[in-house]
Amino acid sequence: MDVYPSNLLKLDPQLDTELRRVVEGYQKLNNNLKKRGVMKINEGKRQLKINGFEMVAAKLMKLEPKTTGQAWSTVLFGSGFILMWNLMRLANSIDSIMLQHMECVEDCRVVEEQGHKGDQTGANKFGKHVYANPYQPSQCTILALAVHIFSFPERFIGGKQQLFIGSDSTDRFGRLLRRVIGSLSEEELRELSCTPEVIGTHSLRKGSSSYALGQVNGPTPVSVYLRMGQSLGRLKDRYIHFGKGQTNCVDE
């Protein structure tokens, strides 16, 4: 269905109506299967709750190589884990961050993504503030970034200054996360509140946004959606933009 818009072609109205009927019928079928208990209620990966995030972050901070041939680049993805939670982004978005996309502004670090899936032209990009957490070092974005950057000094001036060096960082992070989740004890799994199979890289984005929206007197839904990069609709996308006050509210 994306072939027509991407090639600036207009979809036939009758075909468009039929396709919408098929999609609606498929959704009704799935809902009926869920009502009868034949189909799982939750589809895809589950959200990572705050207690699960705290536990996994602590484990990633203390993680060591299992074999002599395992590179340190594999075990230093704790910074990616913390960034994904704080920026509410997916692994492939974090993988595209360059050192040039980050700067220090007063007491925080500002990360400016150069577009995403919902904004491929980068027209609505803005800086996302991340702050230090001196009370919980395993969850501190500033500490995680500092350890990561100082551990990889082999960067050339004028070269491609990727934050995560390598061409398969997204896959490596996914494998590392599965290994850590799979090594949890029964007691830790009860704290996680779900089975290891339903936790993946998408779980962080779902978890951090749900946690932010669940706070009493917390950030507004619009500010959370904008930080996630979710579309608000044509009219809202045109008139509603991120403000400095709201970005600080979400970050805190």
C-alpha atoms as an extended CHARMM CRD file, in Angstrom:
* protein
*
       252  EXT
         1         1  MET       CA              0.0000000000        0.0000000000        0.0000000000  PROA      1               0.0000000000
         2         2  ASP       CA              2.9890000000        2.2820000000        0.4500000000  PROA      2               0.0000000000
         3         3  VAL       CA              3.9400000000        1.9190000000       -3.2340000000  PROA      3               0.0000000000
         4         4  TYR       CA              1.3540000000        4.4680000000       -4.3400000000  PROA      4               0.0000000000
         5         5  PRO       CA              2.2430000000        7.3290000000       -1.9260000000  PROA      5               0.0000000000
         6         6  SER       CA              5.9910000000        6.7930000000       -2.3380000000  PROA      6               0.0000000000
         7         7  ASN       CA              5.6260000000        7.1100000000       -6.1230000000  PROA      7               0.0000000000
         8         8  LEU       CA              3.1720000000       10.0360000000       -5.8690000000  PROA      8               0.0000000000
         9         9  LEU       CA              0.3770000000        7.9320000000       -7.3500000000  PROA      9               0.0000000000
        10        10  LYS       CA             -3.2650000000        8.3220000000       -6.4090000000  PROA      10              0.0000000000
        11        11  LEU       CA             -4.9820000000        5.1910000000       -5.1610000000  PROA      11              0.0000000000
        12        12  ASP       CA             -8.2300000000        4.2720000000       -6.8980000000  PROA      12              0.0000000000
        13        13  PRO       CA            -11.1290000000        5.2070000000       -4.5560000000  PROA      13              0.0000000000
        14        14  GLN       CA            -12.8730000000        1.8470000000       -5.0150000000  PROA      14              0.0000000000
        15        15  LEU       CA             -9.6370000000       -0.0610000000       -4.3190000000  PROA      15              0.0000000000
        16        16  ASP       CA             -8.9730000000        2.1310000000       -1.2950000000  PROA      16              0.0000000000
        17        17  THR       CA            -12.4330000000        1.3390000000        0.0790000000  PROA      17              0.0000000000
        18        18  GLU       CA            -11.9460000000       -2.4050000000       -0.4340000000  PROA      18              0.0000000000
        19        19  LEU       CA             -8.5480000000       -2.3490000000        1.2640000000  PROA      19              0.0000000000
        20        20  ARG       CA             -9.9960000000       -0.5140000000        4.2500000000  PROA      20              0.0000000000
        21        21  ARG       CA            -12.7490000000       -3.1320000000        4.5170000000  PROA      21              0.0000000000
        22        22  VAL       CA            -10.1670000000       -5.9270000000        4.4880000000  PROA      22              0.0000000000
        23        23  VAL       CA             -8.1150000000       -4.2620000000        7.2250000000  PROA      23              0.0000000000
        24        24  GLU       CA            -11.2110000000       -3.5700000000        9.3250000000  PROA      24              0.0000000000
        25        25  GLY       CA            -12.3870000000       -7.1540000000        8.9030000000  PROA      25              0.0000000000
        26        26  TYR       CA             -8.9760000000       -8.4600000000        9.9450000000  PROA      26              0.0000000000
        27        27  GLN       CA             -9.0300000000       -6.3010000000       13.0710000000  PROA      27              0.0000000000
        28        28  LYS       CA            -12.5340000000       -7.5190000000       13.9710000000  PROA      28              0.0000000000
        29        29  LEU       CA            -11.4380000000      -11.1380000000       13.4840000000  PROA      29              0.0000000000
        30        30  ASN       CA             -8.4630000000      -10.6490000000       15.7990000000  PROA      30              0.0000000000
        31        31  ASN       CA            -10.6600000000       -9.0000000000       18.4240000000  PROA      31              0.0000000000
        32        32  ASN       CA            -13.1360000000      -11.8930000000       18.3430000000  PROA      32              0.0000000000
        33        33  LEU       CA            -10.2990000000      -14.4050000000       18.7300000000  PROA      33              0.0000000000
        34        34  LYS       CA             -9.0450000000      -12.4880000000       21.7650000000  PROA      34              0.0000000000
        35        35  LYS       CA            -12.5480000000      -12.4590000000       23.2780000000  PROA      35              0.0000000000
        36        36  ARG       CA            -12.7300000000      -16.2450000000       22.9370000000  PROA      36              0.0000000000
        37        37  GLY       CA             -9.2770000000      -16.7080000000       24.4310000000  PROA      37              0.0000000000
        38        38  VAL       CA             -7.9160000000      -18.2710000000       21.2400000000  PROA      38              0.0000000000
        39        39  MET       CA             -5.4610000000      -15.4440000000       20.5630000000  PROA      39              0.0000000000
        40        40  LYS       CA             -3.0910000000      -13.7160000000       22.9690000000  PROA      40              0.0000000000
        41        41  ILE       CA             -4.3050000000      -10.3490000000       24.2300000000  PROA      41              0.0000000000
        42        42  ASN       CA             -0.8980000000       -8.7120000000       23.9550000000  PROA      42              0.0000000000
        43        43  GLU       CA              0.7660000000       -8.6770000000       20.5500000000  PROA      43              0.0000000000
        44        44  GLY       CA              4.4670000000       -8.1190000000       19.9540000000  PROA      44              0.0000000000
        45        45  LYS       CA              6.8790000000       -7.2460000000       22.7420000000  PROA      45              0.0000000000
        46        46  ARG       CA              5.7030000000       -6.2130000000       26.1990000000  PROA      46              0.0000000000
        47        47  GLN       CA              6.6960000000       -2.9820000000       27.8750000000  PROA      47              0.0000000000
        48        48  LEU       CA              9.6340000000       -3.0190000000       30.2790000000  PROA      48              0.0000000000
        49        49  LYS       CA              8.3900000000       -1.7060000000       33.6050000000  PROA      49              0.0000000000
        50        50  ILE       CA             10.4460000000        0.6500000000       35.7530000000  PROA      50              0.0000000000
        51        51  ASN       CA             11.5010000000       -2.0660000000       38.2180000000  PROA      51              0.0000000000
        52        52  GLY       CA             12.6660000000       -4.2180000000       35.3100000000  PROA      52              0.0000000000
        53        53  PHE       CA             14.5710000000       -1.2890000000       33.8250000000  PROA      53              0.0000000000
        54        54  GLU       CA             16.3510000000       -0.6360000000       37.1240000000  PROA      54              0.0000000000
        55        55  MET       CA             17.2850000000       -4.3060000000       37.5000000000  PROA      55              0.0000000000
        56        56  VAL       CA             18.5860000000       -4.7550000000       33.9340000000  PROA      56              0.0000000000
        57        57  ALA       CA             20.4750000000       -1.4360000000       34.0620000000  PROA      57              0.0000000000
        58        58  ALA       CA             22.3070000000       -2.5910000000       37.2000000000  PROA      58              0.0000000000
        59        59  LYS       CA             23.2090000000       -5.9050000000       35.5520000000  PROA      59              0.0000000000
        60        60  LEU       CA             24.4920000000       -4.2280000000       32.3810000000  PROA      60              0.0000000000
        61        61  MET       CA             26.6790000000       -1.9260000000       34.4610000000  PROA      61              0.0000000000
        62        62  LYS       CA             28.4060000000       -4.9310000000       36.0730000000  PROA      62              0.0000000000
        63        63  LEU       CA             28.4800000000       -7.1640000000       32.9910000000  PROA      63              0.0000000000
        64        64  GLU       CA             31.8200000000       -8.7410000000       32.0480000000  PROA      64              0.0000000000
        65        65  PRO       CA             32.9610000000      -10.7620000000       28.9970000000  PROA      65              0.0000000000
        66        66  LYS       CA             32.1450000000      -14.4700000000       29.2010000000  PROA      66              0.0000000000
        67        67  THR       CA             34.9860000000      -15.5970000000       26.9290000000  PROA      67              0.0000000000
        68        68  THR       CA             38.4420000000      -14.2720000000       26.0610000000  PROA      68              0.0000000000
        69        69  GLY       CA             37.3980000000      -13.6200000000       22.4680000000  PROA      69              0.0000000000
        70        70  GLN       CA             34.4320000000      -11.4560000000       23.3980000000  PROA      70              0.0000000000
        71        71  ALA       CA             35.1080000000       -7.7970000000       22.6070000000  PROA      71              0.0000000000
        72        72  TRP       CA             34.4880000000       -5.1040000000       25.1730000000  PROA      72              0.0000000000
        73        73  SER       CA             32.3110000000       -3.3570000000       22.6010000000  PROA      73              0.0000000000
        74        74  THR       CA             29.7240000000       -6.0820000000       23.2010000000  PROA      74              0.0000000000
        75        75  VAL       CA             29.5080000000       -5.5480000000       26.9300000000  PROA      75              0.0000000000
        76        76  LEU       CA             29.4590000000       -1.7470000000       26.8790000000  PROA      76              0.0000000000
        77        77  PHE       CA             25.9570000000       -1.4800000000       25.4630000000  PROA      77              0.0000000000
        78        78  GLY       CA             24.6700000000       -0.4540000000       28.8650000000  PROA      78              0.0000000000
        79        79  SER       CA             24.9400000000        3.1330000000       27.6360000000  PROA      79              0.0000000000
        80        80  GLY       CA             22.6900000000        2.2690000000       24.6910000000  PROA      80              0.0000000000
        81        81  PHE       CA             20.1830000000        0.7150000000       27.0670000000  PROA      81              0.0000000000
        82        82  ILE       CA             20.0840000000        3.8800000000       29.2030000000  PROA      82              0.0000000000
        83        83  LEU       CA             19.8630000000        6.1280000000       26.1210000000  PROA      83              0.0000000000
        84        84  MET       CA             16.9900000000        4.1650000000       24.6030000000  PROA      84              0.0000000000
        85        85  TRP       CA             14.9950000000        4.5150000000       27.8110000000  PROA      85              0.0000000000
        86        86  ASN       CA             15.6710000000        8.2260000000       28.2900000000  PROA      86              0.0000000000
        87        87  LEU       CA             15.2540000000        9.2580000000       24.6470000000  PROA      87              0.0000000000
        88        88  MET       CA             12.2810000000        6.9040000000       24.1100000000  PROA      88              0.0000000000
        89        89  ARG       CA             13.8450000000        5.6810000000       20.8920000000  PROA      89              0.0000000000
        90        90  LEU       CA             14.4210000000        2.3430000000       19.1470000000  PROA      90              0.0000000000
        91        91  ALA       CA             17.7860000000        0.6380000000       18.7990000000  PROA      91              0.0000000000
        92        92  ASN       CA             18.2880000000        1.6750000000       15.1610000000  PROA      92              0.0000000000
        93        93  SER       CA             17.7000000000        5.3370000000       16.0620000000  PROA      93              0.0000000000
        94        94  ILE       CA             20.2870000000        5.1680000000       18.8500000000  PROA      94              0.0000000000
        95        95  ASP       CA             22.7210000000        3.4620000000       16.4860000000  PROA      95              0.0000000000
        96        96  SER       CA             22.6060000000        6.4690000000       14.1220000000  PROA      96              0.0000000000
        97        97  ILE       CA             23.6650000000        9.0170000000       16.7740000000  PROA      97              0.0000000000
        98        98  MET       CA             26.9900000000       10.7620000000       16.1190000000  PROA      98              0.0000000000
        99        99  LEU       CA             29.1660000000       12.6070000000       18.6020000000  PROA      99              0.0000000000
       100       100  GLN       CA             28.3580000000       15.7870000000       16.6570000000  PROA      100             0.0000000000
       101       101  HSD       CA             24.6850000000       15.3080000000       17.5430000000  PROA      101             0.0000000000
       102       102  MET       CA             25.3970000000       15.8430000000       21.2520000000  PROA      102             0.0000000000
       103       103  GLU       CA             26.4230000000       18.9110000000       23.2200000000  PROA      103             0.0000000000
       104       104  CYS       CA             26.6000000000       20.0620000000       26.8340000000  PROA      104             0.0000000000
       105       105  VAL       CA             24.1460000000       22.8180000000       27.7720000000  PROA      105             0.0000000000
       106       106  GLU       CA             24.4100000000       24.0500000000       31.3620000000  PROA      106             0.0000000000
       107       107  ASP       CA             23.6830000000       21.0550000000       33.6160000000  PROA      107             0.0000000000
       108       108  CYS       CA             22.4990000000       18.6020000000       30.9720000000  PROA      108             0.0000000000
       109       109  ARG       CA             23.4440000000       16.8180000000       27.7870000000  PROA      109             0.0000000000
       110       110  VAL       CA             21.3900000000       17.6390000000       24.6880000000  PROA      110             0.0000000000
       111       111  VAL       CA             20.9900000000       14.9660000000       22.0120000000  PROA      111             0.0000000000
       112       112  GLU       CA             19.5260000000       16.0870000000       18.6820000000  PROA      112             0.0000000000
       113       113  GLU       CA             18.4450000000       13.2680000000       16.3950000000  PROA      113             0.0000000000
       114       114  GLN       CA             18.6210000000       14.0780000000       12.7000000000  PROA      114             0.0000000000
       115       115  GLY       CA             15.1530000000       12.8510000000       11.8140000000  PROA      115             0.0000000000
       116       116  HSD       CA             13.4190000000        9.5260000000       12.4000000000  PROA      116             0.0000000000
       117       117  LYS       CA             10.8890000000        7.2100000000       10.7560000000  PROA      117             0.0000000000
       118       118  GLY       CA              8.0360000000        9.6790000000       11.2590000000  PROA      118             0.0000000000
       119       119  ASP       CA             10.1530000000       12.6850000000       10.2360000000  PROA      119             0.0000000000
       120       120  GLN       CA             12.6350000000       11.5020000000        7.6200000000  PROA      120             0.0000000000
       121       121  THR       CA             13.3830000000       15.0400000000        6.4040000000  PROA      121             0.0000000000
       122       122  GLY       CA             14.3620000000       16.1990000000        9.8890000000  PROA      122             0.0000000000
       123       123  ALA       CA             12.0290000000       19.1950000000        9.6690000000  PROA      123             0.0000000000
       124       124  ASN       CA             10.7240000000       18.7900000000       13.2270000000  PROA      124             0.0000000000
       125       125  LYS       CA             13.9380000000       17.7870000000       14.9730000000  PROA      125             0.0000000000
       126       126  PHE       CA             14.7210000000       19.2020000000       18.4050000000  PROA      126             0.0000000000
       127       127  GLY       CA             17.2350000000       18.5980000000       21.1620000000  PROA      127             0.0000000000
       128       128  LYS       CA             16.3390000000       16.1170000000       23.8880000000  PROA      128             0.0000000000
       129       129  HSD       CA             17.7480000000       16.8940000000       27.3160000000  PROA      129             0.0000000000
       130       130  VAL       CA             19.2050000000       14.1250000000       29.4750000000  PROA      130             0.0000000000
       131       131  TYR       CA             20.4040000000       14.7040000000       33.0250000000  PROA      131             0.0000000000
       132       132  ALA       CA             22.7390000000       13.0710000000       35.5170000000  PROA      132             0.0000000000
       133       133  ASN       CA             21.3950000000       10.7260000000       38.1870000000  PROA      133             0.0000000000
       134       134  PRO       CA             23.8900000000       10.7970000000       41.0760000000  PROA      134             0.0000000000
       135       135  TYR       CA             21.5960000000        8.7450000000       43.3120000000  PROA      135             0.0000000000
       136       136  GLN       CA             21.4340000000        5.7410000000       40.9460000000  PROA      136             0.0000000000
       137       137  PRO       CA             24.6920000000        5.4980000000       38.9410000000  PROA      137             0.0000000000
       138       138  SER       CA             23.5170000000        2.4670000000       36.9550000000  PROA      138             0.0000000000
       139       139  GLN       CA             20.7320000000        4.6310000000       35.4750000000  PROA      139             0.0000000000
       140       140  CYS       CA             22.8090000000        7.7870000000       34.9370000000  PROA      140             0.0000000000
       141       141  THR       CA             22.9050000000        8.7600000000       31.2580000000  PROA      141             0.0000000000
       142       142  ILE       CA             25.8620000000       11.1170000000       31.7040000000  PROA      142             0.0000000000
       143       143  LEU       CA             27.9680000000        8.4640000000       33.4590000000  PROA      143             0.0000000000
       144       144  ALA       CA             27.0300000000        5.8060000000       30.8880000000  PROA      144             0.0000000000
       145       145  LEU       CA             28.0100000000        8.0760000000       27.9800000000  PROA      145             0.0000000000
       146       146  ALA       CA             31.2780000000        9.0750000000       29.6650000000  PROA      146             0.0000000000
       147       147  VAL       CA             32.3240000000        5.4610000000       30.2980000000  PROA      147             0.0000000000
       148       148  HSD       CA             31.3730000000        4.4790000000       26.7570000000  PROA      148             0.0000000000
       149       149  ILE       CA             33.2390000000        7.3320000000       25.0310000000  PROA      149             0.0000000000
       150       150  PHE       CA             36.3750000000        6.9930000000       27.1700000000  PROA      150             0.0000000000
       151       151  SER       CA             36.4160000000        3.2450000000       26.4770000000  PROA      151             0.0000000000
       152       152  PHE       CA             36.5660000000        3.8420000000       22.7020000000  PROA      152             0.0000000000
       153       153  PRO       CA             39.2680000000        6.4640000000       22.0840000000  PROA      153             0.0000000000
       154       154  GLU       CA             40.1490000000        5.1280000000       18.6060000000  PROA      154             0.0000000000
       155       155  ARG       CA             38.2510000000        7.8150000000       16.6930000000  PROA      155             0.0000000000
       156       156  PHE       CA             39.8660000000        9.7500000000       13.8560000000  PROA      156             0.0000000000
       157       157  ILE       CA             39.5300000000       13.5190000000       13.4500000000  PROA      157             0.0000000000
       158       158  GLY       CA             37.3450000000       14.2270000000       10.4400000000  PROA      158             0.0000000000
       159       159  GLY       CA             36.1330000000       10.6340000000       10.3160000000  PROA      159             0.0000000000
       160       160  LYS       CA             32.6970000000        9.1860000000       10.9500000000  PROA      160             0.0000000000
       161       161  GLN       CA             32.1620000000        9.9110000000       14.6320000000  PROA      161             0.0000000000
       162       162  GLN       CA             29.5690000000        7.2510000000       15.4700000000  PROA      162             0.0000000000
       163       163  LEU       CA             28.6450000000        6.9500000000       19.1190000000  PROA      163             0.0000000000
       164       164  PHE       CA             28.4530000000        3.1650000000       18.7330000000  PROA      164             0.0000000000
       165       165  ILE       CA             31.2770000000        1.9590000000       16.5230000000  PROA      165             0.0000000000
       166       166  GLY       CA             30.4360000000       -0.8970000000       14.1670000000  PROA      166             0.0000000000
       167       167  SER       CA             27.9570000000       -1.7700000000       11.4510000000  PROA      167             0.0000000000
       168       168  ASP       CA             25.7470000000       -4.2020000000       13.3720000000  PROA      168             0.0000000000
       169       169  SER       CA             25.2880000000       -2.3840000000       16.6780000000  PROA      169             0.0000000000
       170       170  THR       CA             21.5110000000       -2.8840000000       16.6550000000  PROA      170             0.0000000000
       171       171  ASP       CA             21.8130000000       -6.6690000000       16.3330000000  PROA      171             0.0000000000
       172       172  ARG       CA             24.6020000000       -6.8410000000       18.8970000000  PROA      172             0.0000000000
       173       173  PHE       CA             22.5610000000       -4.8870000000       21.4060000000  PROA      173             0.0000000000
       174       174  GLY       CA             19.5550000000       -7.1530000000       20.8140000000  PROA      174             0.0000000000
       175       175  ARG       CA             21.6580000000      -10.2720000000       21.4040000000  PROA      175             0.0000000000
       176       176  LEU       CA             23.1700000000       -8.7890000000       24.5470000000  PROA      176             0.0000000000
       177       177  LEU       CA             19.7660000000       -7.8240000000       25.9450000000  PROA      177             0.0000000000
       178       178  ARG       CA             18.3950000000      -11.3240000000       25.2790000000  PROA      178             0.0000000000
       179       179  ARG       CA             21.4160000000      -12.8630000000       27.0170000000  PROA      179             0.0000000000
       180       180  VAL       CA             20.9640000000      -10.6980000000       30.1050000000  PROA      180             0.0000000000
       181       181  ILE       CA             17.1990000000      -11.2870000000       30.2700000000  PROA      181             0.0000000000
       182       182  GLY       CA             17.7130000000      -15.0210000000       29.7360000000  PROA      182             0.0000000000
       183       183  SER       CA             20.1390000000      -15.2400000000       32.6600000000  PROA      183             0.0000000000
       184       184  LEU       CA             17.6830000000      -13.8530000000       35.2260000000  PROA      184             0.0000000000
       185       185  SER       CA             16.7860000000      -16.0170000000       38.1960000000  PROA      185             0.0000000000
       186       186  GLU       CA             13.2120000000      -17.0420000000       39.0360000000  PROA      186             0.0000000000
       187       187  GLU       CA             12.9990000000      -14.3340000000       41.6760000000  PROA      187             0.0000000000
       188       188  GLU       CA             14.2410000000      -11.7070000000       39.2120000000  PROA      188             0.0000000000
       189       189  LEU       CA             11.7590000000      -12.8960000000       36.5880000000  PROA      189             0.0000000000
       190       190  ARG       CA              8.9400000000      -12.3890000000       39.0820000000  PROA      190             0.0000000000
       191       191  GLU       CA             10.1870000000       -8.8510000000       39.5600000000  PROA      191             0.0000000000
       192       192  LEU       CA             10.2560000000       -8.4510000000       35.7720000000  PROA      192             0.0000000000
       193       193  SER       CA              6.5470000000       -9.4490000000       35.7760000000  PROA      193             0.0000000000
       194       194  CYS       CA              6.7270000000      -11.2430000000       32.3980000000  PROA      194             0.0000000000
       195       195  THR       CA              8.5310000000      -14.0110000000       30.5330000000  PROA      195             0.0000000000
       196       196  PRO       CA             11.9080000000      -13.3450000000       28.8560000000  PROA      196             0.0000000000
       197       197  GLU       CA             10.4950000000      -14.0640000000       25.3820000000  PROA      197             0.0000000000
       198       198  VAL       CA              8.2480000000      -10.9930000000       25.3840000000  PROA      198             0.0000000000
       199       199  ILE       CA             11.0410000000       -8.5160000000       26.2080000000  PROA      199             0.0000000000
       200       200  GLY       CA             13.0520000000       -6.9710000000       23.3610000000  PROA      200             0.0000000000
       201       201  THR       CA             14.5500000000       -3.6810000000       22.2560000000  PROA      201             0.0000000000
       202       202  HSD       CA             11.0590000000       -2.2850000000       21.5680000000  PROA      202             0.0000000000
       203       203  SER       CA             10.1710000000       -2.8860000000       25.2240000000  PROA      203             0.0000000000
       204       204  LEU       CA             12.2640000000        0.0670000000       26.3780000000  PROA      204             0.0000000000
       205       205  ARG       CA             10.4050000000        2.6090000000       24.2550000000  PROA      205             0.0000000000
       206       206  LYS       CA              7.0640000000        1.2080000000       25.3540000000  PROA      206             0.0000000000
       207       207  GLY       CA              8.1550000000        1.1110000000       28.9780000000  PROA      207             0.0000000000
       208       208  SER       CA              9.6570000000        4.5890000000       29.2770000000  PROA      208             0.0000000000
       209       209  SER       CA              6.6980000000        6.2700000000       27.5720000000  PROA      209             0.0000000000
       210       210  SER       CA              4.1830000000        4.3460000000       29.7040000000  PROA      210             0.0000000000
       211       211  TYR       CA              6.1190000000        5.2410000000       32.8510000000  PROA      211             0.0000000000
       212       212  ALA       CA              6.1960000000        8.9470000000       31.9350000000  PROA      212             0.0000000000
       213       213  LEU       CA              2.4830000000        9.0180000000       31.1060000000  PROA      213             0.0000000000
       214       214  GLY       CA              1.6260000000        7.2590000000       34.3680000000  PROA      214             0.0000000000
       215       215  GLN       CA              3.1780000000        9.9040000000       36.6200000000  PROA      215             0.0000000000
       216       216  VAL       CA              0.8090000000       12.0790000000       38.6480000000  PROA      216             0.0000000000
       217       217  ASN       CA              1.3400000000       15.7240000000       37.6060000000  PROA      217             0.0000000000
       218       218  GLY       CA              3.8880000000       14.4380000000       35.1080000000  PROA      218             0.0000000000
       219       219  PRO       CA              4.5110000000       15.4160000000       31.4800000000  PROA      219             0.0000000000
       220       220  THR       CA              1.5540000000       15.8910000000       29.1650000000  PROA      220             0.0000000000
       221       221  PRO       CA              0.7190000000       13.1730000000       26.6220000000  PROA      221             0.0000000000
       222       222  VAL       CA              1.5990000000       15.5320000000       23.7560000000  PROA      222             0.0000000000
       223       223  SER       CA              5.1260000000       16.1190000000       25.0910000000  PROA      223             0.0000000000
       224       224  VAL       CA              5.6610000000       12.3650000000       25.5020000000  PROA      224             0.0000000000
       225       225  TYR       CA              4.3570000000       11.6130000000       21.9960000000  PROA      225             0.0000000000
       226       226  LEU       CA              6.6420000000       14.2490000000       20.5010000000  PROA      226             0.0000000000
       227       227  ARG       CA              9.6470000000       12.8660000000       22.3460000000  PROA      227             0.0000000000
       228       228  MET       CA              8.7830000000        9.4060000000       21.0130000000  PROA      228             0.0000000000
       229       229  GLY       CA              8.5090000000       10.8000000000       17.4980000000  PROA      229             0.0000000000
       230       230  GLN       CA              4.8640000000        9.7940000000       17.1670000000  PROA      230             0.0000000000
       231       231  SER       CA              2.6830000000       11.6310000000       14.6760000000  PROA      231             0.0000000000
       232       232  LEU       CA             -0.1450000000       13.7150000000       16.1400000000  PROA      232             0.0000000000
       233       233  GLY       CA             -1.9910000000       14.0820000000       12.8500000000  PROA      233             0.0000000000
       234       234  ARG       CA             -1.5040000000       16.6090000000       10.0670000000  PROA      234             0.0000000000
       235       235  LEU       CA             -3.1550000000       19.5430000000       11.8260000000  PROA      235             0.0000000000
       236       236  LYS       CA             -1.4630000000       18.9140000000       15.1760000000  PROA      236             0.0000000000
       237       237  ASP       CA              1.9280000000       18.2300000000       13.5800000000  PROA      237             0.0000000000
       238       238  ARG       CA              1.7330000000       21.6180000000       11.8890000000  PROA      238             0.0000000000
       239       239  TYR       CA              0.8120000000       23.6630000000       14.9720000000  PROA      239             0.0000000000
       240       240  ILE       CA              2.0800000000       21.7240000000       18.0060000000  PROA      240             0.0000000000
       241       241  HSD       CA              5.8290000000       21.6790000000       18.5930000000  PROA      241             0.0000000000
       242       242  PHE       CA              8.1550000000       20.8490000000       21.4400000000  PROA      242             0.0000000000
       243       243  GLY       CA              8.8100000000       23.5810000000       24.0130000000  PROA      243             0.0000000000
       244       244  LYS       CA             11.7930000000       23.8500000000       26.3340000000  PROA      244             0.0000000000
       245       245  GLY       CA              9.6390000000       23.5510000000       29.4360000000  PROA      245             0.0000000000
       246       246  GLN       CA              8.0720000000       20.3000000000       28.3150000000  PROA      246             0.0000000000
       247       247  THR       CA             11.3440000000       18.6800000000       27.2530000000  PROA      247             0.0000000000
       248       248  ASN       CA             12.7260000000       19.3560000000       30.7400000000  PROA      248             0.0000000000
       249       249  CYS       CA              9.5610000000       17.9610000000       32.3040000000  PROA      249             0.0000000000
       250       250  VAL       CA              9.8170000000       14.7100000000       30.3480000000  PROA      250             0.0000000000
       251       251  ASP       CA             13.5360000000       14.3460000000       31.0900000000  PROA      251             0.0000000000
       252       252  GLU       CA             13.0930000000       14.7970000000       34.7910000000  PROA      252             0.0000000000
